Structure formats: C-alpha cells, structure tokens
C-alpha cells in the first residue's frame, strides 16, 4: 500500500469516495470499484485487494441468502426478528 493509504484514505480520496457513493452508485460492481480506485489514485495492487474483498463479500452475501431460503427465512432479512 502506498504511504497515503497505509493508515486510511487521504482527504482527497475520501472526497472521491463520498462523491461516488452519494452521486454515482451505493453498490458498485467490481468494474466500477476499479474505476473508482483509479480515480482515487490507488495502485494496481491496492485495486486488486479491493476486488478480491468485493468478490468475497458478494459470495458470502449470496451464500447467506441461499442458506436463509433453505431455512425458510426471507433471503434479505437483517436479523431473526425482522
């Protein structure tokens, strides 16, 4: 990771991330994440880490929905009491 992102995003990077979150997409796909990362000045290595995390999160979200359906629960429910 670059020095700027070792302890978190810089102010400029946060501004770019906030803009994309508020104006572009609250649920970016991996391709959009790559574009946002490039716009924020992240290295290719940092972008790859983001993509891998995104893919893992997507897999777990889909697997949880599958499990919930198999248990007779709504697939998008946040808690048992919902």
N, C-alpha and C positions, 0 to 999 in steps of 0.2 A: 504494500500500500504506500501511496505517496505520503509525504510528511503532512500535507494538508488534511488528509483523510484518516490518518492514524488514530486521531482522537475524536473523530467525527467530522461531519461535513463543515466546510467553511461557510461564512455568511452568504457568499455569492452562490454556493451550491445549494444552500437551504432555500434561497430565493428562487432558484430554478426549479427545485423540487416542489416548493409550495405552488408556484405558478402552474406546473404540470398537474398537480393534484387538484387545484381549485378550478382551472380553466380547461384542461385537456381530458384527463382520464383518472378516475379514482381507483380503477382496477386495471392497470396497464398489463398487457401481454408481454412475453419475453422480448419480442422485437421492439416494442415501444420502450421497454426498460433499457435496451441497448441504446436507443436514440437519446433518451433522457440522460443516461450515463455519459454518453459522448458530449452532449450539450453541457453537462456539469463538469466536464474535464477529467473524468475518471479514466484511469489507464485501462488497457485491454484486459489485463489480469483482474483488476477490480470489477470490470464489467462481467467477466466470466463468473466470478464469485456470485454476483447478483443474480445472474441467470440460473446458476445451479441452485441457489436458495429458492428462487421463484419456482423452479420445476419441482423441487421437493415439497414446497408448500402446496402447490397445486395437487400433487399426488396424494398427500395426506388429506387434503380437503375432500377430494373425490372419494378416497377410501373411507373416510369417516361418513360421508353421505351414504355410501353403499352399505356400510355396517348399520347405520341408523335405520335404513329401509328394511334390512334383514331382521331388525329387532322390532319392526312395526312402528317406528317413530318417524316423524317428519324429517326429511333429509337436511333441511336448513335450520332446524331448531337450535338455539344457542345453549339451552340448558334443559334439564329434565322437567322443570316447572313451566316452561314456555308452552 
